[in-house]
Amino acid sequence: MSTKNDEGGMAFLDSTGRKMVLVYLPLAIFLFVLLFPFYWMGITAFNPNNELLSSEGNPFWIIAPTLHHVKHLLFETSYPQWMWNTVLVSVVATFISLTASVLAAYAIERLRFSGAKHVGLAIFLAYLVPPSILFIPLASVVFQLGLFDTRLALILTYPTFLIPFCTWLLMGYFRSIPFELEEGALIDGATRWQILARVGLPLSGPGLISAGLFALLL
């Protein structure tokens, strides 16, 4: 009975008109709404100032494209330095956060030490603390360490927000890995570091990607 109902439901879209209205038209609207901001950014980047400020003509098309804005941004401002600061701080802070989170999550979920559940709960509660509450004490610590107005201050500060969430996320992925795989590796003579590198990390790939993207974007 369910197979017949499924076939009947799919047959409802066999008509070209119905498929256009129920499938292709919503997809076209969704793509337009999704991609239009990128199109607008593109034409704005290559539009000369007189066309940008003019109320005449077609605002959605470029009549005389120019690279003046790109040249001004790259060679007449500090944008390349700003971009380098962003990339450096983001990549290093993400690497530090993921490294600490992997070690913490694996230890909590796999080493089975006393109080592991309480430590995991404490890390989750630390993630719930609003970052705005930590701004003033962190700024005071950074100033006392002589790191004020440096990239290192950001690199050391961002992990305080990133590590709790990344650890909590990776704990769920390590928890989903069967214990039998690690026990078999231990019987074969593998150390904990080898198990983490060759069993835990490959199987927790989706979690690492999710945590890494979260940390990088934040």
JOJO-V866467 format. One record per pair of residues at least 6 apart in sequence whose C-alpha atoms are under 8 Angstrom apart, sorted by the first residue. I is the first residue (numbers start at 1). GAP is how many residues later the second one is. If there is no record, write none. Layout:
i=I gap=GAP
i=I gap=GAP
This chain:
i=12 gap=6
i=13 gap=6
i=40 gap=20
i=43 gap=17
i=43 gap=18
i=43 gap=19
i=44 gap=8
i=45 gap=22
i=45 gap=24
i=45 gap=25
i=46 gap=16
i=46 gap=19
i=46 gap=20
i=46 gap=21
i=46 gap=22
i=46 gap=23
i=46 gap=24
i=47 gap=15
i=47 gap=16
i=47 gap=17
i=47 gap=18
i=47 gap=19
i=48 gap=16
i=48 gap=17
i=48 gap=18
i=48 gap=20
i=48 gap=21
i=51 gap=8
i=51 gap=11
i=52 gap=7
i=73 gap=6
i=74 gap=6
i=85 gap=66
i=89 gap=62
i=89 gap=63
i=89 gap=65
i=89 gap=66
i=90 gap=65
i=90 gap=125
i=90 gap=126
i=90 gap=127
i=91 gap=125
i=92 gap=63
i=93 gap=62
i=93 gap=63
i=93 gap=65
i=93 gap=66
i=93 gap=122
i=94 gap=65
i=94 gap=68
i=94 gap=118
i=94 gap=121
i=94 gap=122
i=96 gap=63
i=97 gap=62
i=97 gap=65
i=97 gap=66
i=97 gap=69
i=97 gap=118
i=98 gap=65
i=98 gap=68
i=98 gap=110
i=98 gap=113
i=98 gap=114
i=100 gap=63
i=100 gap=67
i=101 gap=62
i=101 gap=63
i=101 gap=65
i=101 gap=66
i=101 gap=69
i=102 gap=65
i=102 gap=68
i=104 gap=63
i=105 gap=62
i=105 gap=63
i=105 gap=65
i=105 gap=66
i=105 gap=69
i=106 gap=65
i=106 gap=68
i=106 gap=90
i=108 gap=8
i=108 gap=9
i=108 gap=11
i=108 gap=12
i=108 gap=63
i=109 gap=7
i=109 gap=62
i=109 gap=65
i=109 gap=66
i=110 gap=64
i=110 gap=65
i=120 gap=48
i=123 gap=41
i=123 gap=42
i=123 gap=44
i=123 gap=45
i=124 gap=40
i=124 gap=41
i=124 gap=44
i=126 gap=38
i=127 gap=34
i=127 gap=37
i=127 gap=38
i=131 gap=30
i=138 gap=19
i=139 gap=9
i=142 gap=6
i=142 gap=11
i=147 gap=6
i=162 gap=53
i=165 gap=46
i=166 gap=45
i=166 gap=46
i=166 gap=49
i=169 gap=38
i=169 gap=42
i=170 gap=34
i=170 gap=37
i=170 gap=38
i=170 gap=41
i=173 gap=31
i=173 gap=34
i=174 gap=26
i=174 gap=30
i=177 gap=23
i=177 gap=26
i=181 gap=18
i=182 gap=13
i=182 gap=17
i=185 gap=10
i=186 gap=6
i=186 gap=9
i=201 gap=7
